[in-house]
Amino acid sequence: MGRKFFVGGNWKCNGTVEEVKKIVTVLNEAEVPSEDIVEVVVSPPFVFLPLVKSLLRSDFQVAAQNCWIRRGGAFTGEISAEMLVNLGIPWVILGHSERRSLLAESNEFVGDKVAYALSQGLKVIACVGETLEQRESGSTMAVVAAQTKAIAGWDNIVLAYEPVWAIGTGKVATPAQAQEVHCELRKWLHDNAGDEVAASTRIIYGGSVNGANCKELTTQLDVDGFLVGGASLKPEFIDIIKSATVKKSA
């Protein structure tokens, strides 16, 4: 059984109520491949989660952009996994490079977050990726392997490879660069988590994905979809979802 194509839209810290409603309307009116071919998850800011969930078409799902490392309590400003479950939010993004760099989230901290979210029944989009300095020094695989090693419980995880140097910069990894890292990540999963996990885990690419470059990236053997940033706020997100048909016909 092949890995179902996965397209996530990370809206980051963007949007007003009116803007969010417009984005959802565009998504709801779009003609896209069926759920059998592509799984679509959009991730609005926390304050818009209930609104988006209530308005969004039933074949698309919703993700939070983060959750706390343990049960809620005296943690001002945080959102617990239990709260997300209570709201009926099935997915959460964890380990995004913006949180690793700006908020100093370590590999171990991210790993603990993933474990707790999974324990509460959430599905996780777990992010890994190297900086430009790390890539140029030849340590890409050592970095992403260390980040991946901190993560466990692969049944409900989608692994997102997002080279930090390509996020929001307009630079994008070439299809060959993306495939190289995805292939190595799959080998790592094979060696450390077993054949079945390596074969079934979806490894998606993020980093300035847009309507113009998605189809070429889709043709790569180990690219199982995308985590899209800025383009997920625009109509071209539909084109990225439709690139799943390229993978299906490949």
N, C-alpha and C positions, 0 to 999 in steps of 0.2 A: 504494500500500500504506500503510495507516494505521500510526500509531505504537502499538506494543503497550504497554498500561498497565503501569506499574512501581510496585511497592510495596516499599520498603525499611524494615526495622526496625532502628533504631540503639539497641542495648541500653545503650550508654554504659558507665560504670564501675559495673555492677550485677550482682548474682547470686552464688550459691553453687552448688556442684555439684548439690545437690538442687533448688534453685530452677530452675536451667537445665534439668534433666531434666523438670521439671514443665511448663515453657514449651514445650519441644519436644514433649512428649506432647500438649498442647493443639493445637499446630500440626499434628501428624501425624494427629490424629483429626478435624480440621476438614474439612468439605465446602466447597470453594472452586471458583471458576471454573477452567477448564483452562488449561494452559500457553499455549494458542493465544490466550487472552484477557488473561492477566495474568502478569507475571514477578515472582516474589517472592524477595527476598534479605534474609536476616537477618544482623545484625552483632553477635555477642557479643564480650566482651573477649578479648584475645589468648589468655589462659590456657585459655579454653573452646573455642577454634576446633576443635581435633581432635575433642573430645567431641561438639560440636554437629554437625559434619560427619558423624561416624560414625552418629549417631542420627536425623538429620533426613530426612524424606521426600525422595525423589529429584527431585520436581518443584520443590522449593525449593532455592535456592543460599545460599552463605555468603560474607560479606564481612568483611575486617579493618577496623578503625576508623582505621588509619593505617599508613604504612610510611616508611622512611627515604628520604632524597633521592638516595642513590647506593648502590653496592655495599656490602655489610657489611664489618665490620672492627673497628677500635678505636673503636666508638661505643656506649659503655655504655648499656644500657637500651633501645636501639633494635631494631627488627625490620626486616629488609630485604625488598624485593620478592622476591628470590630465595628466601627462606625461605617466603614465602607460596605461591609457585609450587610449591616442593618439597612443601608440605603439601596441594597440590591446592585451594587457596583461589582462586576465580576473580575475586573483586571486592575493591576497597578503597575506603573513604571517605577523601577528601582535602580539606583546606581548610575543615573544619568551623569555624564561628565560635568555638567554645569553644577551639580550638587557635590560631586567629588572635588572639584577645584574650588568653587566659591565657598562651600560650607565644610570643606575638609573631611568629607566622608571617606573613611578608609575602606580597603577591601574587606576587612573583617566586619566593620560596621554594616556595610552593604550586605554581606553574607548573612549576618544575623537578622537584618531586616527581611531579606528574602525568606529565610527559614520561618520567621514568625508569620509573615503574610501567608505563606503556604499552609501553615498550621491552622490558620483561621479560615481556610477554604478559598482564598484568593488565587487567581492565576497571575503570573508575574512576567513582565517584559523586563529582563535583566540586561543592563547595558554595560558593555566593555569597550575599551578603545585607548589608543595611544596618542600622545602629543606629537607635534612636529619634531621636537627635539629628540624624543624617544625613537621616532621612525628614522630620523637621519643618523642616529647612533647605532642603528641596527638591532634595537632591542624590542621591536614591536611584539614578537611572539612571546618573549619573556614577560612583558607587561600584561598582555591580554590573557596569558596562561595563568598568571598570578591572580588576576581579577576573577577569572573563571573558576579557579581552584577554590575560592572562598564560597562558591555557590554550590548547593546540593538540592536534590529533590526534583529531578528533571521532568517528571511527568507533566507538570503544569507550568513549565517555563518556556518562554520564547527568548532566545539569546540574540541581543541586538549588538552588532559590531558597528560602532560609531567612532571612526578616527576623529579625534578632537580637532585636528587641523582642518577638517572638512565641514565642521558644524557651523552653519551660518556665515561661512566665509565666501561662499560661491565656488570654492574649490571642491572637487569631488574626486574620490579615489577612482582610478581607471577601473573598468570592469576586471582587468587582469589583477590589479592590486586587491580589489575586493575579493575576488575568487581565491587568491593566494591565501589571504588571512582566513576566510571562511573554511577553506579546505584544511588548513592547519588546525583550526578550532575543532573541526569534525574529527580529525585524527586525535586530538587531545581528548575529546569525549570518548572515542573508541578505546584509547589506552587507559583512561581513568574511570570511565563510567560504564563501559561495555558496548558491545555491538549494537544492541537494541536501542540504547539511548542515542548513540551516534547516528543511527539510521533514521530515527524518528524525530529528533529535536530540530526544530526550525531555527535556522540562523539567518537573521534578517540584517539588511544594511541600512545605515542611517548616515547622513552627512551631505547636505545640499542636494538631496534627491528632488527631481522635478519632472514635469511632463516631458521634457526634452531628452533627459538621459535615462529614464527608468527602463525603457524597453531593452536597451543594450545591456544594462546591468542584469535584467531579468534572465537573459540568455545564459548566464553563468550557472554552472551545474549546482554549486553549493549556496547560491543566493536564493533564499526561500521567501523573500518579500522585503518590505521596507518599513523603517520607522521614519516618518516624514515630519519635518519641522515646519518652516515657514510656508511651504507649498500646501500644507494641509489646511491652511486658512483660505485658500484660493480655489477657484473652479478646476484648476489643473489637477487637484487631488483625485478627481474622477478619472482622469487619464492614467494616473498612477495605479489606481485600483484596476482599471481595464487592462493594464500590462500583465495581469495574471493570465490572460488568455495566451500571451506569448509563451509563458512557461508551460501552459497546458498543451500547446501544440508542438513544443520543442521535443 
